[in-house]
């Protein structure tokens, strides 16, 4: 057994907060922002195709715009990472991403129903920033805004563990399932809070991201590796 050190931006604490936020946002946009998925662009692409074949051009546009916004969010993170100094500053580039996410979601909280399209654009942009900026948890590459890839990777690793009995494969496999479970908990919380606070429910995600932002001021995450 060895001890490993990693950035707090890749810690289990930050990863937990982000996975909860990811599930929450998908429930939020689906329930109160026109049944659009903020994170799952695959779902939006399928719905885009359905409405295009039906000749429902305006409805199709409602799904196309979040897809484009998601791509733009990824590009912004790449720019932030390139332009943020890597040394000589206490502020990590991922903290800059977290602040931008919080700012966008604060705006979303006060957008009325007639501006749902704008709200979905901003939430999709935010989710793209998160999935591009936070790609690992304790050394394991995974997503905190979607579940399909995690499910595939976790299942494959558990199968490999069954074949090789390597404890590290088991740890990594269960790690993926934990992230997906947290995503489900986030979605459940999103349902409950959205029923109570409607459009303002997204403020809960701002709180989660705020905690993650301050947690990243801790220098290192130390964990055991078998």
VOVEX-41662 format. One line per field, with one value per residue: residue number from 1; residue in one letter; x, y, z of N, C-alpha, C in turn. Coordinates in nm, 3 decimals, always signed. Last residue first. Example, Ala and Ser with C-alpha at 12.3 -4.5 7.8 and 13.67 -1.06 7.14 Angstrom:
# residues 2
nr	(2 1)
rest	(S A)
nc1	(+1.285 +1.319)
nc2	(-0.225 -0.569)
nc3	(+0.708 +0.780)
cac1	(+1.367 +1.230)
cac2	(-0.106 -0.450)
cac3	(+0.714 +0.780)
cc1	(+1.290 +1.320)
cc2	(+0.003 -0.330)
cc3	(+0.787 +0.780)
This chain:
# residues 226
nr	(226 225 224 223 222 221 220 219 218 217 216 215 214 213 212 211 210 209 208 207 206 205 204 203 202 201 200 199 198 197 196 195 194 193 192 191 190 189 188 187 186 185 184 183 182 181 180 179 178 177 176 175 174 173 172 171 170 169 168 167 166 165 164 163 162 161 160 159 158 157 156 155 154 153 152 151 150 149 148 147 146 145 144 143 142 141 140 139 138 137 136 135 134 133 132 131 130 129 128 127 126 125 124 123 122 121 120 119 118 117 116 115 114 113 112 111 110 109 108 107 106 105 104 103 102 101 100 99 98 97 96 95 94 93 92 91 90 89 88 87 86 85 84 83 82 81 80 79 78 77 76 75 74 73 72 71 70 69 68 67 66 65 64 63 62 61 60 59 58 57 56 55 54 53 52 51 50 49 48 47 46 45 44 43 42 41 40 39 38 37 36 35 34 33 32 31 30 29 28 27 26 25 24 23 22 21 20 19 18 17 16 15 14 13 12 11 10 9 8 7 6 5 4 3 2 1)
rest	(X X X X X X X X X X X X X X X X X X X X X X X X X X X X X X X X X X X X X X X X X X X X X X X X X X X X X X X X X X X X X X X X X X X X X X X X X X X X X X X X X X X X X X X X X X X X X X X X X X X X X X X X X X X X X X X X X X X X X X X X X X X X X X X X X X X X X X X X X X X X X X X X X X X X X X X X X X X X X X X X X X X X X X X X X X X X X X X X X X X X X X X X X X X X X X X X X X X X X X X X X X X X X X X X X X X X X X X X X X X X X X X X X X)
nc1	(-0.364 -0.335 -0.490 -0.442 -0.472 -0.479 -0.343 -0.420 -0.729 -0.878 -1.089 -1.291 -1.400 -1.532 -1.712 -1.884 -1.984 -2.118 -2.329 -2.449 -2.536 -2.730 -2.919 -3.009 -3.197 -3.442 -3.572 -3.781 -3.891 -3.881 -4.009 -3.939 -3.663 -3.608 -3.682 -3.523 -3.264 -3.243 -3.234 -2.995 -2.816 -2.848 -2.737 -2.474 -2.403 -2.398 -2.185 -1.978 -1.990 -1.912 -1.642 -1.549 -1.559 -1.333 -1.122 -1.127 -1.084 -0.826 -0.690 -0.697 -0.727 -0.836 -0.878 -1.154 -1.276 -1.156 -1.282 -1.541 -1.492 -1.424 -1.669 -1.831 -1.701 -1.731 -2.014 -2.072 -1.933 -2.074 -2.332 -2.366 -2.259 -2.106 -1.868 -1.670 -1.323 -1.020 -0.876 -0.746 -0.960 -1.124 -1.112 -1.210 -1.321 -1.351 -1.545 -1.764 -1.792 -1.849 -2.088 -2.250 -2.261 -2.397 -2.638 -2.718 -2.747 -2.947 -3.154 -3.208 -3.292 -3.529 -3.680 -3.805 -4.047 -3.990 -3.713 -3.412 -3.278 -3.106 -2.924 -2.744 -2.628 -2.505 -2.293 -2.146 -2.071 -1.899 -1.697 -1.598 -1.498 -1.292 -1.124 -1.054 -0.899 -0.672 -0.626 -0.475 -0.235 +0.040 +0.272 +0.161 +0.001 -0.230 -0.466 -0.479 -0.547 -0.785 -0.947 -0.961 -1.093 -1.333 -1.436 -1.485 -1.697 -1.893 -1.943 -2.074 -2.307 -2.422 -2.500 -2.694 -2.880 -2.973 -3.116 -3.347 -3.486 -3.504 -3.720 -3.923 -3.900 -3.963 -4.086 -4.071 -4.005 -3.737 -3.685 -3.764 -3.573 -3.328 -3.353 -3.358 -3.088 -2.961 -3.043 -2.916 -2.652 -2.620 -2.694 -2.715 -2.973 -3.247 -3.568 -3.825 -3.849 -3.752 -3.836 -3.740 -3.498 -3.345 -3.336 -3.210 -2.960 -2.877 -2.842 -2.628 -2.426 -2.414 -2.315 -2.067 -1.951 -1.929 -1.756 -1.524 -1.450 -1.398 -1.202 -1.013 -0.920 -0.864 -0.652 -0.417 -0.260 -0.054 -0.063 +0.099 +0.058 +0.085)
nc2	(+0.100 +0.415 +0.672 +1.025 +1.370 +1.657 +1.979 +2.249 +2.405 +2.537 +2.377 +2.449 +2.668 +2.530 +2.362 +2.555 +2.649 +2.429 +2.426 +2.677 +2.640 +2.451 +2.611 +2.770 +2.631 +2.710 +2.917 +2.803 +2.617 +2.542 +2.289 +2.142 +2.163 +1.993 +1.739 +1.718 +1.740 +1.510 +1.333 +1.413 +1.345 +1.069 +1.021 +1.097 +0.902 +0.688 +0.758 +0.739 +0.466 +0.352 +0.431 +0.292 +0.029 +0.033 +0.096 -0.127 -0.338 -0.278 -0.311 -0.586 -0.827 -1.055 -1.112 -1.145 -0.959 -0.730 -0.719 -0.660 -0.410 -0.269 -0.274 -0.123 +0.127 +0.197 +0.214 +0.410 +0.629 +0.674 +0.745 +0.976 +1.319 +1.482 +1.384 +1.119 +1.022 +0.878 +0.875 +1.030 +1.139 +1.204 +1.415 +1.636 +1.932 +2.072 +1.937 +1.938 +2.217 +2.325 +2.194 +2.313 +2.578 +2.535 +2.445 +2.683 +2.857 +2.733 +2.732 +3.008 +3.058 +2.908 +3.037 +3.281 +3.245 +3.197 +3.419 +3.393 +3.356 +3.144 +3.227 +3.375 +3.169 +3.033 +3.207 +3.205 +2.935 +2.914 +3.091 +2.952 +2.720 +2.830 +2.914 +2.668 +2.572 +2.724 +2.841 +3.091 +3.164 +3.184 +3.076 +2.891 +2.900 +3.154 +3.102 +3.042 +2.774 +2.758 +2.924 +2.775 +2.548 +2.665 +2.740 +2.493 +2.402 +2.591 +2.530 +2.285 +2.379 +2.532 +2.334 +2.216 +2.421 +2.445 +2.210 +2.221 +2.429 +2.355 +2.183 +2.369 +2.488 +2.269 +1.996 +1.787 +1.543 +1.543 +1.724 +1.584 +1.375 +1.515 +1.624 +1.392 +1.319 +1.538 +1.516 +1.277 +1.364 +1.549 +1.573 +1.820 +1.922 +1.833 +1.980 +2.056 +2.328 +2.371 +2.200 +1.936 +1.960 +2.124 +1.961 +1.725 +1.831 +1.945 +1.718 +1.585 +1.784 +1.808 +1.555 +1.579 +1.786 +1.671 +1.457 +1.594 +1.713 +1.471 +1.340 +1.569 +1.733 +1.963 +1.897 +1.680 +1.420 +1.157 +0.835 +0.574 +0.217 -0.120)
nc3	(-0.318 -0.191 -0.008 -0.049 -0.018 -0.200 -0.124 -0.040 -0.059 -0.241 -0.306 -0.136 -0.266 -0.480 -0.346 -0.245 -0.490 -0.585 -0.399 -0.451 -0.711 -0.663 -0.542 -0.745 -0.882 -0.785 -0.903 -1.047 -0.767 -0.505 -0.481 -0.701 -0.682 -0.468 -0.573 -0.807 -0.703 -0.553 -0.768 -0.887 -0.681 -0.683 -0.937 -0.885 -0.704 -0.882 -1.045 -0.855 -0.797 -1.034 -1.037 -0.809 -0.879 -1.051 -0.878 -0.708 -0.888 -0.973 -0.732 -0.682 -0.925 -1.036 -1.305 -1.354 -1.193 -1.297 -1.544 -1.452 -1.344 -1.578 -1.717 -1.544 -1.555 -1.827 -1.850 -1.660 -1.760 -1.998 -1.885 -1.726 -1.667 -1.514 -1.438 -1.571 -1.522 -1.450 -1.138 -0.953 -0.801 -1.084 -1.376 -1.502 -1.517 -1.757 -1.906 -1.737 -1.686 -1.934 -1.983 -1.792 -1.894 -2.133 -2.029 -1.901 -2.117 -2.267 -2.084 -2.069 -2.329 -2.320 -2.122 -2.095 -1.985 -1.715 -1.620 -1.439 -1.206 -1.237 -1.431 -1.277 -1.136 -1.344 -1.407 -1.164 -1.143 -1.367 -1.292 -1.070 -1.194 -1.351 -1.147 -1.047 -1.250 -1.225 -0.887 -0.714 -0.618 -0.838 -0.932 -1.227 -1.444 -1.537 -1.789 -2.060 -2.082 -1.940 -2.094 -2.334 -2.245 -2.167 -2.418 -2.541 -2.382 -2.451 -2.717 -2.686 -2.561 -2.762 -2.940 -2.775 -2.729 -3.007 -3.066 -2.918 -3.028 -3.293 -3.286 -3.260 -3.510 -3.683 -3.728 -3.905 -3.814 -3.834 -3.622 -3.398 -3.399 -3.384 -3.125 -2.973 -3.013 -2.896 -2.630 -2.560 -2.587 -2.390 -2.086 -1.947 -1.973 -2.163 -2.145 -2.056 -1.983 -1.724 -1.528 -1.569 -1.707 -1.545 -1.305 -1.380 -1.450 -1.206 -1.041 -1.159 -1.113 -0.834 -0.770 -0.896 -0.744 -0.491 -0.552 -0.632 -0.391 -0.245 -0.391 -0.604 -0.796 -0.668 -0.509 -0.671 -0.471 -0.361 -0.207 -0.043 -0.088 +0.000)
cac1	(-0.320 -0.340 -0.416 -0.523 -0.386 -0.564 -0.335 -0.310 -0.646 -0.767 -0.972 -1.217 -1.317 -1.435 -1.602 -1.807 -1.912 -1.999 -2.240 -2.393 -2.438 -2.609 -2.859 -2.921 -3.059 -3.381 -3.466 -3.663 -3.909 -3.827 -4.026 -4.080 -3.731 -3.584 -3.740 -3.669 -3.313 -3.246 -3.344 -3.119 -2.829 -2.886 -2.877 -2.549 -2.411 -2.494 -2.319 -2.005 -2.016 -2.050 -1.733 -1.541 -1.658 -1.465 -1.155 -1.140 -1.208 -0.934 -0.695 -0.779 -0.642 -0.836 -0.740 -1.058 -1.320 -1.125 -1.138 -1.516 -1.536 -1.324 -1.549 -1.864 -1.713 -1.597 -1.935 -2.133 -1.896 -1.934 -2.313 -2.345 -2.328 -2.227 -1.961 -1.753 -1.466 -1.089 -0.960 -0.667 -0.858 -1.146 -1.062 -1.215 -1.303 -1.256 -1.412 -1.718 -1.763 -1.732 -1.973 -2.220 -2.204 -2.264 -2.557 -2.693 -2.652 -2.818 -3.095 -3.167 -3.170 -3.424 -3.628 -3.664 -4.045 -4.022 -3.852 -3.473 -3.371 -3.205 -3.032 -2.829 -2.696 -2.621 -2.395 -2.200 -2.158 -2.019 -1.776 -1.655 -1.605 -1.405 -1.179 -1.134 -1.028 -0.759 -0.609 -0.598 -0.311 -0.092 +0.277 +0.240 +0.010 -0.094 -0.448 -0.446 -0.428 -0.669 -0.917 -0.901 -0.960 -1.245 -1.402 -1.382 -1.571 -1.843 -1.881 -1.945 -2.220 -2.375 -2.397 -2.583 -2.800 -2.901 -2.991 -3.248 -3.473 -3.408 -3.586 -3.898 -3.875 -3.836 -4.109 -4.090 -4.146 -3.809 -3.651 -3.840 -3.716 -3.361 -3.336 -3.480 -3.198 -2.938 -3.084 -3.061 -2.700 -2.638 -2.696 -2.589 -2.860 -3.140 -3.439 -3.791 -3.894 -3.701 -3.889 -3.866 -3.605 -3.381 -3.386 -3.348 -3.040 -2.902 -2.939 -2.760 -2.460 -2.454 -2.447 -2.161 -1.976 -2.007 -1.890 -1.594 -1.489 -1.490 -1.333 -1.040 -0.949 -0.964 -0.784 -0.478 -0.320 -0.099 -0.053 +0.022 +0.134 +0.000)
cac2	(-0.038 +0.341 +0.547 +0.905 +1.253 +1.548 +1.846 +2.222 +2.308 +2.612 +2.370 +2.325 +2.691 +2.636 +2.303 +2.471 +2.739 +2.474 +2.311 +2.648 +2.745 +2.410 +2.502 +2.831 +2.619 +2.587 +2.951 +2.850 +2.643 +2.673 +2.392 +2.149 +2.233 +2.136 +1.791 +1.707 +1.838 +1.639 +1.325 +1.426 +1.484 +1.144 +0.989 +1.168 +1.041 +0.688 +0.751 +0.868 +0.564 +0.332 +0.476 +0.437 +0.078 -0.001 +0.188 +0.009 -0.332 -0.281 -0.179 -0.495 -0.713 -1.038 -1.098 -1.227 -1.099 -0.771 -0.743 -0.784 -0.518 -0.287 -0.336 -0.263 +0.055 +0.178 +0.123 +0.277 +0.574 +0.635 +0.633 +0.846 +1.217 +1.540 +1.415 +1.237 +0.997 +0.962 +0.797 +0.964 +1.051 +1.199 +1.304 +1.510 +1.836 +2.119 +1.956 +1.810 +2.122 +2.373 +2.168 +2.170 +2.550 +2.596 +2.356 +2.562 +2.889 +2.766 +2.604 +2.934 +3.121 +2.875 +2.901 +3.279 +3.285 +3.085 +3.371 +3.401 +3.470 +3.139 +3.134 +3.443 +3.276 +2.973 +3.176 +3.329 +2.994 +2.831 +3.119 +3.086 +2.710 +2.762 +3.014 +2.758 +2.507 +2.751 +2.738 +3.059 +3.068 +3.230 +3.211 +2.910 +2.773 +3.116 +3.116 +3.178 +2.823 +2.678 +2.959 +2.910 +2.534 +2.605 +2.842 +2.582 +2.327 +2.581 +2.658 +2.290 +2.284 +2.598 +2.431 +2.136 +2.371 +2.553 +2.240 +2.120 +2.427 +2.459 +2.128 +2.276 +2.568 +2.340 +2.090 +1.920 +1.579 +1.455 +1.759 +1.702 +1.345 +1.437 +1.711 +1.474 +1.230 +1.510 +1.633 +1.286 +1.253 +1.599 +1.461 +1.748 +2.014 +1.782 +1.973 +1.915 +2.283 +2.452 +2.336 +1.960 +1.878 +2.171 +2.100 +1.722 +1.759 +2.031 +1.822 +1.523 +1.736 +1.922 +1.597 +1.478 +1.806 +1.793 +1.432 +1.508 +1.798 +1.574 +1.277 +1.495 +1.597 +1.973 +1.895 +1.811 +1.474 +1.295 +0.921 +0.697 +0.341 +0.000)
cac3	(-0.291 -0.317 -0.009 -0.040 +0.010 -0.153 -0.182 -0.134 +0.013 -0.182 -0.393 -0.107 -0.147 -0.505 -0.425 -0.152 -0.400 -0.657 -0.413 -0.319 -0.684 -0.735 -0.464 -0.646 -0.930 -0.732 -0.807 -1.119 -0.911 -0.539 -0.379 -0.665 -0.790 -0.453 -0.449 -0.813 -0.799 -0.482 -0.671 -0.962 -0.723 -0.563 -0.911 -0.988 -0.658 -0.770 -1.103 -0.921 -0.693 -0.991 -1.142 -0.815 -0.783 -1.101 -0.986 -0.655 -0.812 -1.071 -0.793 -0.600 -0.888 -0.890 -1.257 -1.425 -1.182 -1.160 -1.539 -1.525 -1.256 -1.473 -1.775 -1.572 -1.429 -1.769 -1.933 -1.649 -1.630 -2.003 -1.977 -1.663 -1.746 -1.571 -1.330 -1.594 -1.525 -1.546 -1.228 -1.055 -0.742 -0.940 -1.295 -1.576 -1.407 -1.657 -1.964 -1.788 -1.579 -1.862 -2.069 -1.781 -1.762 -2.135 -2.112 -1.822 -2.011 -2.329 -2.125 -1.949 -2.281 -2.417 -2.099 -2.139 -2.125 -1.803 -1.620 -1.572 -1.213 -1.129 -1.469 -1.377 -1.063 -1.280 -1.507 -1.219 -1.042 -1.356 -1.412 -1.052 -1.095 -1.415 -1.240 -0.962 -1.228 -1.339 -0.990 -0.784 -0.538 -0.798 -0.879 -1.105 -1.372 -1.497 -1.645 -2.021 -2.152 -1.898 -1.955 -2.333 -2.305 -2.066 -2.319 -2.596 -2.386 -2.313 -2.685 -2.755 -2.493 -2.640 -2.981 -2.827 -2.618 -2.941 -3.135 -2.882 -2.882 -3.256 -3.310 -3.149 -3.390 -3.690 -3.618 -3.959 -3.807 -3.926 -3.761 -3.437 -3.397 -3.503 -3.241 -2.980 -3.054 -3.039 -2.709 -2.558 -2.670 -2.526 -2.179 -1.956 -1.973 -2.078 -2.215 -2.082 -2.115 -1.834 -1.527 -1.498 -1.761 -1.679 -1.307 -1.330 -1.549 -1.322 -1.006 -1.156 -1.247 -0.915 -0.719 -0.942 -0.887 -0.509 -0.498 -0.726 -0.505 -0.197 -0.378 -0.481 -0.837 -0.774 -0.447 -0.657 -0.593 -0.346 -0.324 -0.029 -0.096 +0.000)
cc1	(-0.249 -0.283 -0.441 -0.435 -0.475 -0.473 -0.441 -0.319 -0.543 -0.678 -0.856 -1.088 -1.237 -1.342 -1.492 -1.688 -1.828 -1.916 -2.109 -2.294 -2.370 -2.498 -2.731 -2.854 -2.960 -3.234 -3.392 -3.544 -3.778 -3.841 -3.989 -4.108 -3.881 -3.657 -3.727 -3.732 -3.464 -3.300 -3.357 -3.240 -2.958 -2.905 -2.928 -2.699 -2.489 -2.512 -2.426 -2.145 -2.052 -2.088 -1.879 -1.639 -1.662 -1.575 -1.295 -1.185 -1.233 -1.071 -0.805 -0.791 -0.728 -0.739 -0.727 -0.920 -1.218 -1.163 -1.093 -1.367 -1.518 -1.364 -1.444 -1.742 -1.741 -1.603 -1.801 -2.055 -1.949 -1.888 -2.169 -2.304 -2.287 -2.305 -2.090 -1.848 -1.540 -1.237 -1.036 -0.746 -0.786 -1.051 -1.105 -1.166 -1.320 -1.225 -1.309 -1.578 -1.705 -1.692 -1.844 -2.100 -2.162 -2.190 -2.413 -2.608 -2.619 -2.712 -2.960 -3.098 -3.118 -3.290 -3.517 -3.600 -3.903 -4.015 -3.873 -3.615 -3.430 -3.310 -3.144 -2.949 -2.790 -2.698 -2.522 -2.312 -2.224 -2.119 -1.907 -1.743 -1.675 -1.524 -1.302 -1.196 -1.116 -0.895 -0.707 -0.570 -0.434 -0.161 +0.143 +0.235 +0.088 -0.093 -0.308 -0.425 -0.382 -0.540 -0.792 -0.861 -0.887 -1.104 -1.307 -1.340 -1.458 -1.711 -1.824 -1.870 -2.080 -2.279 -2.337 -2.467 -2.680 -2.823 -2.908 -3.113 -3.369 -3.384 -3.479 -3.759 -3.849 -3.805 -3.982 -4.118 -4.175 -3.957 -3.730 -3.807 -3.797 -3.510 -3.376 -3.474 -3.327 -3.048 -3.067 -3.111 -2.852 -2.680 -2.723 -2.586 -2.729 -3.019 -3.334 -3.668 -3.853 -3.731 -3.840 -3.923 -3.739 -3.494 -3.431 -3.412 -3.186 -2.984 -2.977 -2.870 -2.598 -2.498 -2.501 -2.303 -2.076 -2.044 -1.980 -1.737 -1.568 -1.541 -1.437 -1.180 -0.982 -1.002 -0.894 -0.615 -0.380 -0.154 -0.107 +0.045 +0.040 +0.088)
cc2	(-0.098 +0.203 +0.473 +0.782 +1.130 +1.427 +1.754 +2.086 +2.255 +2.522 +2.457 +2.318 +2.567 +2.656 +2.406 +2.409 +2.662 +2.570 +2.351 +2.532 +2.722 +2.513 +2.452 +2.725 +2.687 +2.573 +2.828 +2.877 +2.692 +2.710 +2.532 +2.260 +2.245 +2.216 +1.943 +1.773 +1.837 +1.748 +1.455 +1.422 +1.508 +1.293 +1.066 +1.145 +1.126 +0.829 +0.753 +0.868 +0.699 +0.430 +0.463 +0.493 +0.231 +0.051 +0.161 +0.106 -0.189 -0.271 -0.170 -0.354 -0.613 -0.930 -1.086 -1.228 -1.192 -0.918 -0.786 -0.819 -0.654 -0.398 -0.364 -0.338 -0.093 +0.098 +0.092 +0.175 +0.431 +0.574 +0.583 +0.734 +1.079 +1.442 +1.475 +1.257 +1.128 +0.927 +0.893 +0.884 +0.965 +1.094 +1.318 +1.390 +1.696 +2.020 +1.994 +1.821 +1.992 +2.272 +2.211 +2.132 +2.404 +2.566 +2.406 +2.463 +2.766 +2.783 +2.624 +2.803 +3.047 +2.934 +2.863 +3.142 +3.289 +3.123 +3.258 +3.345 +3.492 +3.248 +3.135 +3.356 +3.353 +3.073 +3.122 +3.304 +3.121 +2.894 +3.039 +3.122 +2.844 +2.755 +2.955 +2.869 +2.590 +2.684 +2.765 +2.961 +3.020 +3.121 +3.266 +3.054 +2.785 +2.988 +3.071 +3.198 +2.957 +2.731 +2.885 +2.951 +2.668 +2.589 +2.787 +2.689 +2.417 +2.508 +2.657 +2.419 +2.286 +2.509 +2.499 +2.227 +2.288 +2.505 +2.342 +2.145 +2.325 +2.462 +2.227 +2.213 +2.479 +2.419 +2.172 +2.026 +1.718 +1.484 +1.673 +1.749 +1.464 +1.407 +1.639 +1.573 +1.309 +1.418 +1.609 +1.403 +1.256 +1.489 +1.510 +1.648 +1.942 +1.875 +1.922 +1.900 +2.143 +2.389 +2.425 +2.099 +1.913 +2.089 +2.143 +1.860 +1.753 +1.961 +1.904 +1.624 +1.674 +1.879 +1.713 +1.509 +1.705 +1.814 +1.553 +1.478 +1.716 +1.659 +1.379 +1.434 +1.508 +1.836 +1.907 +1.797 +1.610 +1.344 +1.059 +0.786 +0.460 +0.124)
cc3	(-0.412 -0.292 -0.139 -0.053 +0.025 -0.136 -0.122 -0.202 -0.086 -0.097 -0.345 -0.188 -0.109 -0.385 -0.451 -0.224 -0.300 -0.573 -0.480 -0.325 -0.550 -0.715 -0.530 -0.558 -0.836 -0.770 -0.755 -1.026 -0.974 -0.686 -0.427 -0.564 -0.761 -0.561 -0.438 -0.691 -0.810 -0.574 -0.593 -0.868 -0.799 -0.596 -0.788 -0.968 -0.757 -0.715 -0.994 -0.980 -0.753 -0.880 -1.099 -0.919 -0.781 -1.010 -1.041 -0.764 -0.761 -1.003 -0.898 -0.660 -0.810 -0.844 -1.105 -1.358 -1.247 -1.140 -1.400 -1.521 -1.322 -1.376 -1.668 -1.627 -1.450 -1.640 -1.870 -1.729 -1.614 -1.873 -1.980 -1.758 -1.695 -1.658 -1.383 -1.477 -1.545 -1.550 -1.320 -1.156 -0.846 -0.885 -1.151 -1.496 -1.463 -1.548 -1.858 -1.850 -1.632 -1.753 -2.001 -1.868 -1.750 -2.005 -2.122 -1.901 -1.926 -2.220 -2.193 -1.987 -2.158 -2.374 -2.196 -2.114 -2.182 -1.951 -1.720 -1.566 -1.352 -1.139 -1.365 -1.414 -1.157 -1.194 -1.442 -1.319 -1.096 -1.260 -1.410 -1.172 -1.074 -1.320 -1.310 -1.046 -1.134 -1.322 -1.104 -0.898 -0.612 -0.720 -0.837 -1.058 -1.242 -1.415 -1.606 -1.872 -2.098 -1.959 -1.908 -2.192 -2.307 -2.120 -2.213 -2.496 -2.435 -2.304 -2.543 -2.723 -2.555 -2.564 -2.858 -2.868 -2.662 -2.818 -3.059 -2.949 -2.836 -3.105 -3.268 -3.163 -3.269 -3.563 -3.597 -3.853 -3.859 -3.926 -3.860 -3.578 -3.447 -3.513 -3.368 -3.096 -3.070 -3.093 -2.859 -2.641 -2.677 -2.622 -2.321 -2.071 -2.001 -2.088 -2.116 -2.173 -2.154 -1.970 -1.640 -1.522 -1.699 -1.740 -1.445 -1.340 -1.507 -1.430 -1.129 -1.130 -1.253 -1.054 -0.802 -0.894 -0.942 -0.655 -0.521 -0.683 -0.606 -0.313 -0.332 -0.482 -0.717 -0.828 -0.552 -0.592 -0.566 -0.479 -0.292 -0.150 -0.079 +0.000)
